[in-house]
Amino acid sequence: SVSLEEVDGFREISIHNQGCVPAAVRGRFFEKYSTANKAGGTGLGTYSARLIARAHGGDVSMETSETEGTRVRVRLPRPA
């Protein structure tokens, strides 16, 4: 599921799915070249997303668990 809401002056895009991020990559999910058993994966997707969000004054975060699935949040400042 995907949602968009305003939180504390930021626009927050939240992406949720039932899959769980593998334990081996959780601690380095946003690091350059971080990948886990993904054929053709470069490990640059989440790293690049965080760099772009931070360049615009925002951030990206991730929460994952076996029971709740995974949620990635992209927060960007609300336009003036």
All heavy atoms as a GROMACS GRO file, in nm:
protein
  602
    1SER      N    1   0.084  -0.118   0.000
    1SER     CA    2   0.000   0.000   0.000
    1SER      C    3   0.088   0.124   0.000
    1SER      O    4   0.202   0.120   0.046
    1SER     CB    5  -0.093   0.000   0.122
    1SER     OG    6  -0.018   0.009   0.241
    2VAL      N    7   0.034   0.231  -0.053
    2VAL     CA    8   0.105   0.358  -0.059
    2VAL      C    9   0.013   0.466  -0.003
    2VAL      O   10  -0.106   0.468  -0.035
    2VAL     CB   11   0.144   0.394  -0.205
    2VAL    CG1   12   0.211   0.529  -0.212
    2VAL    CG2   13   0.233   0.287  -0.264
    3SER      N   14   0.068   0.553   0.081
    3SER     CA   15  -0.012   0.663   0.134
    3SER      C   16   0.071   0.791   0.134
    3SER      O   17   0.194   0.786   0.134
    3SER     CB   18  -0.063   0.632   0.275
    3SER     OG   19   0.046   0.624   0.365
    4LEU      N   20   0.002   0.903   0.134
    4LEU     CA   21   0.065   1.034   0.139
    4LEU      C   22  -0.007   1.114   0.246
    4LEU      O   23  -0.130   1.122   0.245
    4LEU     CB   24   0.055   1.105   0.004
    4LEU     CG   25   0.101   1.250  -0.001
    4LEU    CD1   26   0.250   1.261   0.028
    4LEU    CD2   27   0.067   1.311  -0.136
    5GLU      N   28   0.070   1.169   0.339
    5GLU     CA   29   0.010   1.254   0.442
    5GLU      C   30   0.107   1.363   0.484
    5GLU      O   31   0.225   1.360   0.448
    5GLU     CB   32  -0.035   1.171   0.562
    5GLU     CG   33   0.074   1.091   0.629
    5GLU     CD   34   0.017   1.000   0.737
    5GLU    OE1   35  -0.070   1.044   0.815
    5GLU    OE2   36   0.060   0.885   0.744
    6GLU      N   37   0.055   1.460   0.557
    6GLU     CA   38   0.139   1.567   0.608
    6GLU      C   39   0.165   1.541   0.756
    6GLU      O   40   0.073   1.518   0.833
    6GLU     CB   41   0.070   1.702   0.588
    6GLU     CG   42   0.166   1.816   0.611
    6GLU     CD   43   0.116   1.945   0.552
    6GLU    OE1   44   0.060   1.944   0.443
    6GLU    OE2   45   0.134   2.048   0.620
    7VAL      N   46   0.294   1.543   0.794
    7VAL     CA   47   0.334   1.516   0.931
    7VAL      C   48   0.438   1.620   0.972
    7VAL      O   49   0.546   1.626   0.912
    7VAL     CB   50   0.394   1.374   0.946
    7VAL    CG1   51   0.440   1.348   1.088
    7VAL    CG2   52   0.297   1.268   0.898
    8ASP      N   53   0.407   1.704   1.070
    8ASP     CA   54   0.501   1.802   1.124
    8ASP      C   55   0.565   1.890   1.016
    8ASP      O   56   0.686   1.914   1.016
    8ASP     CB   57   0.611   1.733   1.204
    8ASP     CG   58   0.558   1.653   1.322
    8ASP    OD1   59   0.458   1.697   1.382
    8ASP    OD2   60   0.616   1.548   1.354
    9GLY      N   61   0.486   1.938   0.922
    9GLY     CA   62   0.538   2.025   0.817
    9GLY      C   63   0.609   1.954   0.704
    9GLY      O   64   0.667   2.017   0.616
   10PHE      N   65   0.608   1.823   0.705
   10PHE     CA   66   0.669   1.742   0.599
   10PHE      C   67   0.559   1.667   0.525
   10PHE      O   68   0.457   1.632   0.582
   10PHE     CB   69   0.766   1.639   0.658
   10PHE     CG   70   0.895   1.696   0.705
   10PHE    CD1   71   0.905   1.753   0.831
   10PHE    CD2   72   1.008   1.693   0.624
   10PHE    CE1   73   1.024   1.806   0.875
   10PHE    CE2   74   1.128   1.744   0.668
   10PHE     CZ   75   1.137   1.802   0.794
   11ARG      N   76   0.583   1.642   0.399
   11ARG     CA   77   0.500   1.550   0.323
   11ARG      C   78   0.565   1.415   0.338
   11ARG      O   79   0.685   1.400   0.317
   11ARG     CB   80   0.493   1.589   0.176
   11ARG     CG   81   0.428   1.723   0.151
   11ARG     CD   82   0.276   1.707   0.143
   11ARG     NE   83   0.206   1.833   0.144
   11ARG     CZ   84   0.177   1.908   0.039
   11ARG    NH1   85   0.218   1.870  -0.080
   11ARG    NH2   86   0.109   2.018   0.053
   12GLU      N   87   0.487   1.314   0.375
   12GLU     CA   88   0.542   1.181   0.399
   12GLU      C   89   0.474   1.080   0.308
   12GLU      O   90   0.352   1.064   0.313
   12GLU     CB   91   0.523   1.142   0.545
   12GLU     CG   92   0.586   1.009   0.579
   12GLU     CD   93   0.576   0.979   0.726
   12GLU    OE1   94   0.656   1.036   0.803
   12GLU    OE2   95   0.489   0.899   0.763
   13ILE      N   96   0.554   1.016   0.226
   13ILE     CA   97   0.507   0.906   0.142
   13ILE      C   98   0.545   0.778   0.215
   13ILE      O   99   0.662   0.757   0.248
   13ILE     CB  100   0.572   0.910   0.004
   13ILE    CG1  101   0.544   1.043  -0.066
   13ILE    CG2  102   0.526   0.792  -0.081
   13ILE    CD1  103   0.634   1.071  -0.183
   14SER      N  104   0.447   0.693   0.239
   14SER     CA  105   0.470   0.569   0.310
   14SER      C  106   0.437   0.452   0.219
   14SER      O  107   0.328   0.447   0.162
   14SER     CB  108   0.382   0.564   0.436
   14SER     OG  109   0.400   0.443   0.505
   15ILE      N  110   0.534   0.362   0.202
   15ILE     CA  111   0.515   0.244   0.118
   15ILE      C  112   0.524   0.121   0.208
   15ILE      O  113   0.625   0.103   0.278
   15ILE     CB  114   0.621   0.236   0.007
   15ILE    CG1  115   0.617   0.362  -0.080
   15ILE    CG2  116   0.602   0.113  -0.080
   15ILE    CD1  117   0.735   0.450  -0.065
   16HIS      N  118   0.421   0.038   0.207
   16HIS     CA  119   0.417  -0.079   0.295
   16HIS      C  120   0.391  -0.205   0.213
   16HIS      O  121   0.310  -0.204   0.121
   16HIS     CB  122   0.306  -0.064   0.399
   16HIS     CG  123   0.293  -0.182   0.488
   16HIS    ND1  124   0.200  -0.280   0.466
   16HIS    CD2  125   0.363  -0.219   0.599
   16HIS    CE1  126   0.212  -0.372   0.561
   16HIS    NE2  127   0.310  -0.338   0.642
   17ASN      N  128   0.463  -0.312   0.247
   17ASN     CA  129   0.431  -0.443   0.190
   17ASN      C  130   0.449  -0.550   0.297
   17ASN      O  131   0.504  -0.523   0.403
   17ASN     CB  132   0.512  -0.473   0.063
   17ASN     CG  133   0.659  -0.494   0.089
   17ASN    OD1  134   0.699  -0.552   0.189
   17ASN    ND2  135   0.743  -0.447  -0.001
   18GLN      N  136   0.403  -0.669   0.268
   18GLN     CA  137   0.407  -0.777   0.368
   18GLN      C  138   0.542  -0.846   0.377
   18GLN      O  139   0.566  -0.922   0.469
   18GLN     CB  140   0.297  -0.880   0.337
   18GLN     CG  141   0.158  -0.826   0.358
   18GLN     CD  142   0.136  -0.778   0.500
   18GLN    OE1  143   0.173  -0.842   0.597
   18GLN    NE2  144   0.074  -0.661   0.512
   19GLY      N  145   0.632  -0.820   0.284
   19GLY     CA  146   0.764  -0.881   0.288
   19GLY      C  147   0.849  -0.825   0.400
   19GLY      O  148   0.823  -0.717   0.452
   20CYS      N  149   0.951  -0.899   0.436
   20CYS     CA  150   1.041  -0.859   0.544
   20CYS      C  151   1.182  -0.843   0.487
   20CYS      O  152   1.227  -0.927   0.410
   20CYS     CB  153   1.038  -0.965   0.653
   20CYS     SG  154   1.135  -0.923   0.797
   21VAL      N  155   1.251  -0.737   0.523
   21VAL     CA  156   1.389  -0.717   0.480
   21VAL      C  157   1.475  -0.822   0.550
   21VAL      O  158   1.465  -0.840   0.672
   21VAL     CB  159   1.438  -0.574   0.515
   21VAL    CG1  160   1.584  -0.557   0.483
   21VAL    CG2  161   1.354  -0.471   0.441
   22PRO      N  162   1.561  -0.894   0.476
   22PRO     CA  163   1.645  -0.996   0.538
   22PRO      C  164   1.731  -0.939   0.651
   22PRO      O  165   1.784  -0.828   0.640
   22PRO     CB  166   1.733  -1.046   0.423
   22PRO     CG  167   1.658  -1.011   0.299
   22PRO     CD  168   1.583  -0.885   0.331
   23ALA      N  169   1.744  -1.014   0.758
   23ALA     CA  170   1.822  -0.970   0.875
   23ALA      C  171   1.964  -0.929   0.836
   23ALA      O  172   2.019  -0.834   0.892
   23ALA     CB  173   1.823  -1.079   0.981
   24ALA      N  174   2.023  -0.997   0.739
   24ALA     CA  175   2.162  -0.970   0.700
   24ALA      C  176   2.183  -0.830   0.644
   24ALA      O  177   2.294  -0.779   0.645
   24ALA     CB  178   2.207  -1.074   0.597
   25VAL      N  179   2.077  -0.766   0.597
   25VAL     CA  180   2.092  -0.635   0.534
   25VAL      C  181   2.025  -0.521   0.613
   25VAL      O  182   2.047  -0.405   0.584
   25VAL     CB  183   2.041  -0.639   0.388
   25VAL    CG1  184   1.892  -0.642   0.382
   25VAL    CG2  185   2.096  -0.525   0.306
   26ARG      N  186   1.948  -0.554   0.714
   26ARG     CA  187   1.872  -0.452   0.788
   26ARG      C  188   1.959  -0.339   0.842
   26ARG      O  189   1.924  -0.222   0.829
   26ARG     CB  190   1.796  -0.516   0.904
   26ARG     CG  191   1.681  -0.598   0.859
   26ARG     CD  192   1.610  -0.663   0.975
   26ARG     NE  193   1.524  -0.769   0.925
   26ARG     CZ  194   1.464  -0.856   1.001
   26ARG    NH1  195   1.479  -0.852   1.132
   26ARG    NH2  196   1.389  -0.950   0.947
   27GLY      N  197   2.069  -0.371   0.904
   27GLY     CA  198   2.155  -0.270   0.966
   27GLY      C  199   2.228  -0.182   0.867
   27GLY      O  200   2.280  -0.077   0.903
   28ARG      N  201   2.232  -0.224   0.743
   28ARG     CA  202   2.302  -0.146   0.639
   28ARG      C  203   2.213  -0.118   0.518
   28ARG      O  204   2.259  -0.095   0.408
   28ARG     CB  205   2.431  -0.218   0.598
   28ARG     CG  206   2.412  -0.361   0.556
   28ARG     CD  207   2.546  -0.435   0.539
   28ARG     NE  208   2.522  -0.571   0.502
   28ARG     CZ  209   2.505  -0.616   0.378
   28ARG    NH1  210   2.512  -0.533   0.277
   28ARG    NH2  211   2.482  -0.743   0.354
   29PHE      N  212   2.084  -0.114   0.541
   29PHE     CA  213   1.983  -0.098   0.436
   29PHE      C  214   2.008   0.024   0.347
   29PHE      O  215   1.983   0.019   0.228
   29PHE     CB  216   1.845  -0.088   0.502
   29PHE     CG  217   1.729  -0.097   0.406
   29PHE    CD1  218   1.697  -0.216   0.345
   29PHE    CD2  219   1.652   0.014   0.380
   29PHE    CE1  220   1.588  -0.225   0.258
   29PHE    CE2  221   1.543   0.008   0.293
   29PHE     CZ  222   1.511  -0.112   0.233
   30PHE      N  223   2.057   0.133   0.404
   30PHE     CA  224   2.078   0.256   0.328
   30PHE      C  225   2.223   0.280   0.289
   30PHE      O  226   2.257   0.386   0.239
   30PHE     CB  227   2.025   0.377   0.406
   30PHE     CG  228   1.875   0.374   0.421
   30PHE    CD1  229   1.817   0.338   0.541
   30PHE    CD2  230   1.792   0.406   0.315
   30PHE    CE1  231   1.679   0.335   0.556
   30PHE    CE2  232   1.654   0.404   0.328
   30PHE     CZ  233   1.598   0.368   0.449
   31GLU      N  234   2.310   0.182   0.312
   31GLU     CA  235   2.451   0.198   0.276
   31GLU      C  236   2.474   0.167   0.128
   31GLU      O  237   2.404   0.086   0.068
   31GLU     CB  238   2.537   0.105   0.362
   31GLU     CG  239   2.541   0.146   0.508
   31GLU     CD  240   2.624   0.050   0.593
   31GLU    OE1  241   2.699  -0.033   0.537
   31GLU    OE2  242   2.612   0.060   0.716
   32LYS      N  243   2.576   0.229   0.073
   32LYS     CA  244   2.612   0.208  -0.067
   32LYS      C  245   2.648   0.062  -0.090
   32LYS      O  246   2.719   0.001  -0.009
   32LYS     CB  247   2.731   0.296  -0.103
   32LYS     CG  248   2.763   0.297  -0.252
   32LYS     CD  249   2.891   0.374  -0.278
   32LYS     CE  250   2.865   0.518  -0.300
   32LYS     NZ  251   2.985   0.591  -0.344
   33TYR      N  252   2.598   0.004  -0.196
   33TYR     CA  253   2.622  -0.134  -0.242
   33TYR      C  254   2.562  -0.240  -0.149
   33TYR      O  255   2.599  -0.356  -0.155
   33TYR     CB  256   2.772  -0.161  -0.262
   33TYR     CG  257   2.838  -0.060  -0.351
   33TYR    CD1  258   2.949   0.011  -0.306
   33TYR    CD2  259   2.791  -0.033  -0.478
   33TYR    CE1  260   3.010   0.106  -0.386
   33TYR    CE2  261   2.851   0.061  -0.560
   33TYR     CZ  262   2.961   0.130  -0.513
   33TYR     OH  263   3.021   0.225  -0.592
   34SER      N  264   2.469  -0.202  -0.065
   34SER     CA  265   2.406  -0.297   0.026
   34SER      C  266   2.297  -0.373  -0.048
   34SER      O  267   2.202  -0.314  -0.101
   34SER     CB  268   2.346  -0.222   0.144
   34SER     OG  269   2.281  -0.311   0.230
   35THR      N  270   2.311  -0.505  -0.054
   35THR     CA  271   2.211  -0.590  -0.118
   35THR      C  272   2.217  -0.728  -0.055
   35THR      O  273   2.316  -0.763   0.008
   35THR     CB  274   2.234  -0.597  -0.272
   35THR    OG1  275   2.124  -0.667  -0.331
   35THR    CG2  276   2.364  -0.662  -0.307
   36ALA      N  277   2.111  -0.805  -0.069
   36ALA     CA  278   2.108  -0.939  -0.011
   36ALA      C  279   2.038  -1.035  -0.107
   36ALA      O  280   1.916  -1.031  -0.121
   36ALA     CB  281   2.036  -0.938   0.124
   37ASN      N  282   2.116  -1.116  -0.173
   37ASN     CA  283   2.064  -1.222  -0.260
   37ASN      C  284   1.962  -1.174  -0.364
   37ASN      O  285   1.863  -1.240  -0.390
   37ASN     CB  286   2.000  -1.333  -0.176
   37ASN     CG  287   2.099  -1.390  -0.077
   37ASN    OD1  288   2.216  -1.407  -0.109
   37ASN    ND2  289   2.054  -1.418   0.044
   38LYS      N  290   1.986  -1.058  -0.421
   38LYS     CA  291   1.896  -1.005  -0.522
   38LYS      C  292   1.969  -1.007  -0.656
   38LYS      O  293   2.064  -0.931  -0.677
   38LYS     CB  294   1.854  -0.862  -0.486
   38LYS     CG  295   1.744  -0.808  -0.572
   38LYS     CD  296   1.698  -0.674  -0.518
   38LYS     CE  297   1.592  -0.616  -0.607
   38LYS     NZ  298   1.553  -0.483  -0.562
   39ALA      N  299   1.927  -1.095  -0.744
   39ALA     CA  300   1.992  -1.108  -0.874
   39ALA      C  301   1.988  -0.976  -0.950
   39ALA      O  302   1.882  -0.916  -0.966
   39ALA     CB  303   1.924  -1.217  -0.955
   40GLY      N  304   2.103  -0.928  -0.991
   40GLY     CA  305   2.110  -0.804  -1.068
   40GLY      C  306   2.103  -0.679  -0.983
   40GLY      O  307   2.106  -0.569  -1.036
   41GLY      N  308   2.092  -0.693  -0.852
   41GLY     CA  309   2.085  -0.577  -0.764
   41GLY      C  310   2.222  -0.511  -0.751
   41GLY      O  311   2.323  -0.578  -0.739
   42THR      N  312   2.222  -0.377  -0.753
   42THR     CA  313   2.348  -0.304  -0.740
   42THR      C  314   2.370  -0.252  -0.598
   42THR      O  315   2.479  -0.212  -0.564
   42THR     CB  316   2.350  -0.182  -0.835
   42THR    OG1  317   2.245  -0.092  -0.798
   42THR    CG2  318   2.336  -0.225  -0.979
   43GLY      N  319   2.264  -0.248  -0.519
   43GLY     CA  320   2.277  -0.194  -0.384
   43GLY      C  321   2.282  -0.043  -0.382
   43GLY      O  322   2.330   0.017  -0.287
   44LEU      N  323   2.229   0.020  -0.485
   44LEU     CA  324   2.232   0.167  -0.492
   44LEU      C  325   2.095   0.231  -0.476
   44LEU      O  326   2.085   0.352  -0.459
   44LEU     CB  327   2.294   0.211  -0.625
   44LEU     CG  328   2.442   0.178  -0.641
   44LEU    CD1  329   2.490   0.214  -0.782
   44LEU    CD2  330   2.526   0.250  -0.538
   45GLY      N  331   1.989   0.154  -0.480
   45GLY     CA  332   1.854   0.210  -0.477
   45GLY      C  333   1.821   0.287  -0.350
   45GLY      O  334   1.789   0.406  -0.355
   46THR      N  335   1.827   0.222  -0.235
   46THR     CA  336   1.792   0.291  -0.111
   46THR      C  337   1.899   0.394  -0.073
   46THR      O  338   1.867   0.498  -0.017
   46THR     CB  339   1.770   0.192   0.005
   46THR    OG1  340   1.888   0.114   0.024
   46THR    CG2  341   1.652   0.102  -0.022
   47TYR      N  342   2.024   0.365  -0.107
   47TYR     CA  343   2.132   0.461  -0.082
   47TYR      C  344   2.105   0.590  -0.159
   47TYR      O  345   2.111   0.700  -0.103
   47TYR     CB  346   2.266   0.399  -0.125
   47TYR     CG  347   2.381   0.496  -0.124
   47TYR    CD1  348   2.440   0.533  -0.004
   47TYR    CD2  349   2.430   0.550  -0.242
   47TYR    CE1  350   2.547   0.623  -0.003
   47TYR    CE2  351   2.536   0.639  -0.242
   47TYR     CZ  352   2.594   0.675  -0.121
   47TYR     OH  353   2.699   0.764  -0.121
   48SER      N  354   2.072   0.578  -0.287
   48SER     CA  355   2.043   0.695  -0.371
   48SER      C  356   1.919   0.768  -0.324
   48SER      O  357   1.915   0.892  -0.322
   48SER     CB  358   2.026   0.652  -0.516
   48SER     OG  359   2.144   0.595  -0.565
   49ALA      N  360   1.816   0.694  -0.287
   49ALA     CA  361   1.691   0.757  -0.240
   49ALA      C  362   1.718   0.843  -0.117
   49ALA      O  363   1.668   0.955  -0.107
   49ALA     CB  364   1.587   0.650  -0.209
   50ARG      N  365   1.797   0.792  -0.024
   50ARG     CA  366   1.827   0.870   0.097
   50ARG      C  367   1.910   0.994   0.063
   50ARG      O  368   1.884   1.102   0.115
   50ARG     CB  369   1.899   0.785   0.200
   50ARG     CG  370   1.927   0.864   0.328
   50ARG     CD  371   1.982   0.780   0.437
   50ARG     NE  372   1.872   0.744   0.526
   50ARG     CZ  373   1.888   0.670   0.634
   50ARG    NH1  374   2.005   0.620   0.665
   50ARG    NH2  375   1.786   0.645   0.711
   51LEU      N  376   2.009   0.980  -0.025
   51LEU     CA  377   2.089   1.097  -0.065
   51LEU      C  378   2.001   1.205  -0.126
   51LEU      O  379   2.016   1.324  -0.095
   51LEU     CB  380   2.196   1.056  -0.167
   51LEU     CG  381   2.320   0.987  -0.115
   51LEU    CD1  382   2.412   0.950  -0.233
   51LEU    CD2  383   2.395   1.075  -0.017
   52ILE      N  384   1.910   1.165  -0.214
   52ILE     CA  385   1.822   1.262  -0.280
   52ILE      C  386   1.730   1.328  -0.178
   52ILE      O  387   1.713   1.451  -0.179
   52ILE     CB  388   1.743   1.194  -0.393
   52ILE    CG1  389   1.838   1.152  -0.505
   52ILE    CG2  390   1.631   1.284  -0.444
   52ILE    CD1  391   1.777   1.055  -0.604
   53ALA      N  392   1.670   1.249  -0.091
   53ALA     CA  393   1.579   1.306   0.010
   53ALA      C  394   1.654   1.404   0.100
   53ALA      O  395   1.604   1.514   0.128
   53ALA     CB  396   1.515   1.195   0.093
   54ARG      N  397   1.772   1.368   0.144
   54ARG     CA  398   1.850   1.456   0.232
   54ARG      C  399   1.895   1.583   0.160
   54ARG      O  400   1.901   1.690   0.220
   54ARG     CB  401   1.969   1.381   0.291
   54ARG     CG  402   1.923   1.280   0.396
   54ARG     CD  403   2.039   1.207   0.458
   54ARG     NE  404   1.993   1.127   0.570
   54ARG     CZ  405   2.071   1.046   0.640
   54ARG    NH1  406   2.200   1.035   0.609
   54ARG    NH2  407   2.022   0.978   0.742
   55ALA      N  408   1.924   1.572   0.032
   55ALA     CA  409   1.963   1.691  -0.046
   55ALA      C  410   1.848   1.792  -0.053
   55ALA      O  411   1.871   1.911  -0.070
   55ALA     CB  412   2.005   1.650  -0.187
   56HIS      N  413   1.725   1.743  -0.037
   56HIS     CA  414   1.607   1.830  -0.041
   56HIS      C  415   1.555   1.862   0.099
   56HIS      O  416   1.444   1.912   0.114
   56HIS     CB  417   1.497   1.764  -0.124
   56HIS     CG  418   1.527   1.760  -0.269
   56HIS    ND1  419   1.508   1.868  -0.352
   56HIS    CD2  420   1.580   1.663  -0.346
   56HIS    CE1  421   1.546   1.838  -0.474
   56HIS    NE2  422   1.591   1.713  -0.474
   57GLY      N  423   1.634   1.832   0.202
   57GLY     CA  424   1.595   1.864   0.339
   57GLY      C  425   1.505   1.762   0.405
   57GLY      O  426   1.443   1.790   0.507
   58GLY      N  427   1.498   1.644   0.350
   58GLY     CA  428   1.414   1.538   0.406
   58GLY      C  429   1.496   1.418   0.447
   58GLY      O  430   1.616   1.429   0.475
   59ASP      N  431   1.433   1.302   0.447
   59ASP     CA  432   1.502   1.179   0.484
   59ASP      C  433   1.418   1.059   0.441
   59ASP      O  434   1.303   1.074   0.401
   59ASP     CB  435   1.526   1.172   0.634
   59ASP     CG  436   1.645   1.085   0.673
   59ASP    OD1  437   1.707   1.024   0.582
   59ASP    OD2  438   1.677   1.077   0.792
   60VAL      N  439   1.478   0.941   0.450
   60VAL     CA  440   1.409   0.815   0.422
   60VAL      C  441   1.437   0.722   0.539
   60VAL      O  442   1.549   0.716   0.589
   60VAL     CB  443   1.460   0.749   0.291
   60VAL    CG1  444   1.386   0.619   0.265
   60VAL    CG2  445   1.444   0.842   0.173
   61SER      N  446   1.335   0.650   0.584
   61SER     CA  447   1.353   0.554   0.693
   61SER      C  448   1.284   0.422   0.657
   61SER      O  449   1.201   0.417   0.565
   61SER     CB  450   1.296   0.609   0.823
   61SER     OG  451   1.157   0.629   0.812
   62MET      N  452   1.320   0.317   0.729
   62MET     CA  453   1.264   0.185   0.704
   62MET      C  454   1.238   0.115   0.836
   62MET      O  455   1.319   0.123   0.928
   62MET     CB  456   1.363   0.103   0.620
   62MET     CG  457   1.318  -0.038   0.584
   62MET     SD  458   1.359  -0.167   0.706
   62MET     CE  459   1.535  -0.166   0.706
   63GLU      N  460   1.123   0.048   0.844
   63GLU     CA  461   1.090  -0.038   0.958
   63GLU      C  462   1.050  -0.173   0.900
   63GLU      O  463   0.979  -0.178   0.800
   63GLU     CB  464   0.970   0.018   1.034
   63GLU     CG  465   0.988   0.158   1.086
   63GLU     CD  466   0.854   0.223   1.120
   63GLU    OE1  467   0.748   0.161   1.101
   63GLU    OE2  468   0.857   0.339   1.162
   64THR      N  469   1.097  -0.281   0.962
   64THR     CA  470   1.062  -0.413   0.910
   64THR      C  471   1.049  -0.513   1.024
   64THR      O  472   1.117  -0.501   1.127
   64THR     CB  473   1.168  -0.460   0.807
   64THR    OG1  474   1.119  -0.577   0.741
   64THR    CG2  475   1.302  -0.490   0.871
   65SER      N  476   0.959  -0.608   1.008
   65SER     CA  477   0.944  -0.717   1.104
   65SER      C  478   0.875  -0.833   1.033
   65SER      O  479   0.806  -0.815   0.934
   65SER     CB  480   0.863  -0.674   1.226
   65SER     OG  481   0.726  -0.672   1.199
   66GLU      N  482   0.895  -0.951   1.087
   66GLU     CA  483   0.834  -1.072   1.031
   66GLU      C  484   0.682  -1.064   1.035
   66GLU      O  485   0.615  -1.114   0.945
   66GLU     CB  486   0.881  -1.196   1.109
   66GLU     CG  487   1.031  -1.221   1.103
   66GLU     CD  488   1.078  -1.271   0.968
   66GLU    OE1  489   0.996  -1.328   0.893
   66GLU    OE2  490   1.197  -1.254   0.939
   67THR      N  491   0.625  -1.003   1.139
   67THR     CA  492   0.480  -1.000   1.155
   67THR      C  493   0.413  -0.882   1.086
   67THR      O  494   0.301  -0.894   1.037
   67THR     CB  495   0.442  -0.999   1.304
   67THR    OG1  496   0.505  -0.886   1.366
   67THR    CG2  497   0.486  -1.126   1.373
   68GLU      N  498   0.480  -0.767   1.081
   68GLU     CA  499   0.418  -0.646   1.027
   68GLU      C  500   0.460  -0.613   0.884
   68GLU      O  501   0.405  -0.522   0.823
   68GLU     CB  502   0.451  -0.526   1.117
   68GLU     CG  503   0.400  -0.539   1.258
   68GLU     CD  504   0.248  -0.543   1.265
   68GLU    OE1  505   0.182  -0.466   1.191
   68GLU    OE2  506   0.195  -0.625   1.342
   69GLY      N  507   0.561  -0.681   0.831
   69GLY     CA  508   0.609  -0.650   0.697
   69GLY      C  509   0.706  -0.534   0.700
   69GLY      O  510   0.769  -0.506   0.802
   70THR      N  511   0.718  -0.462   0.588
   70THR     CA  512   0.814  -0.354   0.575
   70THR      C  513   0.744  -0.225   0.535
   70THR      O  514   0.657  -0.225   0.451
   70THR     CB  515   0.920  -0.390   0.470
   70THR    OG1  516   0.988  -0.508   0.512
   70THR    CG2  517   1.022  -0.278   0.451
   71ARG      N  518   0.788  -0.116   0.600
   71ARG     CA  519   0.738   0.017   0.566
   71ARG      C  520   0.857   0.108   0.541
   71ARG      O  521   0.947   0.118   0.624
   71ARG     CB  522   0.651   0.074   0.677
   71ARG     CG  523   0.593   0.210   0.642
   71ARG     CD  524   0.497   0.261   0.749
   71ARG     NE  525   0.393   0.165   0.783
   71ARG     CZ  526   0.280   0.146   0.714
   71ARG    NH1  527   0.257   0.216   0.605
   71ARG    NH2  528   0.191   0.057   0.755
   72VAL      N  529   0.858   0.172   0.426
   72VAL     CA  530   0.960   0.272   0.392
   72VAL      C  531   0.888   0.406   0.388
   72VAL      O  532   0.783   0.419   0.324
   72VAL     CB  533   1.028   0.241   0.257
   72VAL    CG1  534   1.122   0.353   0.216
   72VAL    CG2  535   1.102   0.108   0.264
   73ARG      N  536   0.946   0.504   0.459
   73ARG     CA  537   0.887   0.638   0.463
   73ARG      C  538   0.983   0.738   0.400
   73ARG      O  539   1.100   0.743   0.437
   73ARG     CB  540   0.860   0.680   0.606
   73ARG     CG  541   0.745   0.607   0.670
   73ARG     CD  542   0.713   0.668   0.808
   73ARG     NE  543   0.590   0.615   0.858
   73ARG     CZ  544   0.582   0.512   0.942
   73ARG    NH1  545   0.691   0.454   0.984
   73ARG    NH2  546   0.465   0.470   0.984
   74VAL      N  547   0.932   0.815   0.307
   74VAL     CA  548   1.008   0.923   0.245
   74VAL      C  549   0.946   1.053   0.294
   74VAL      O  550   0.828   1.079   0.271
   74VAL     CB  551   1.002   0.917   0.091
   74VAL    CG1  552   1.083   1.030   0.029
   74VAL    CG2  553   1.051   0.781   0.040
   75ARG      N  554   1.028   1.134   0.366
   75ARG     CA  555   0.979   1.262   0.420
   75ARG      C  556   1.049   1.376   0.347
   75ARG      O  557   1.171   1.379   0.340
   75ARG     CB  558   1.008   1.271   0.569
   75ARG     CG  559   0.924   1.178   0.652
   75ARG     CD  560   0.964   1.178   0.798
   75ARG     NE  561   0.968   1.309   0.857
   75ARG     CZ  562   0.877   1.360   0.939
   75ARG    NH1  563   0.771   1.288   0.970
   75ARG    NH2  564   0.889   1.479   0.990
   76LEU      N  565   0.970   1.467   0.295
   76LEU     CA  566   1.022   1.584   0.226
   76LEU      C  567   0.953   1.709   0.282
   76LEU      O  568   0.834   1.704   0.313
   76LEU     CB  569   0.999   1.575   0.076
   76LEU     CG  570   1.070   1.459   0.006
   76LEU    CD1  571   1.022   1.445  -0.136
   76LEU    CD2  572   1.221   1.481   0.010
   77PRO      N  573   1.027   1.820   0.293
   77PRO     CA  574   0.965   1.941   0.344
   77PRO      C  575   0.849   1.985   0.254
   77PRO      O  576   0.854   1.968   0.132
   77PRO     CB  577   1.076   2.045   0.339
   77PRO     CG  578   1.202   1.970   0.319
   77PRO     CD  579   1.167   1.840   0.258
   78ARG      N  580   0.749   2.038   0.317
   78ARG     CA  581   0.633   2.090   0.243
   78ARG      C  582   0.678   2.214   0.165
   78ARG      O  583   0.748   2.299   0.219
   78ARG     CB  584   0.524   2.126   0.342
   78ARG     CG  585   0.393   2.148   0.277
   78ARG     CD  586   0.285   2.169   0.380
   78ARG     NE  587   0.201   2.274   0.326
   78ARG     CZ  588   0.157   2.377   0.392
   78ARG    NH1  589   0.185   2.391   0.519
   78ARG    NH2  590   0.083   2.466   0.334
   79PRO      N  591   0.639   2.226   0.039
   79PRO     CA  592   0.677   2.344  -0.039
   79PRO      C  593   0.623   2.472   0.025
   79PRO      O  594   0.515   2.473   0.084
   79PRO     CB  595   0.611   2.322  -0.175
   79PRO     CG  596   0.578   2.176  -0.180
   79PRO     CD  597   0.560   2.132  -0.038
   80ALA      N  598   0.700   2.580   0.012
   80ALA     CA  599   0.659   2.709   0.069
   80ALA      C  600   0.541   2.767  -0.006
   80ALA      O  601   0.513   2.738  -0.117
   80ALA     CB  602   0.775   2.805   0.065
   0.00000   0.00000   0.00000
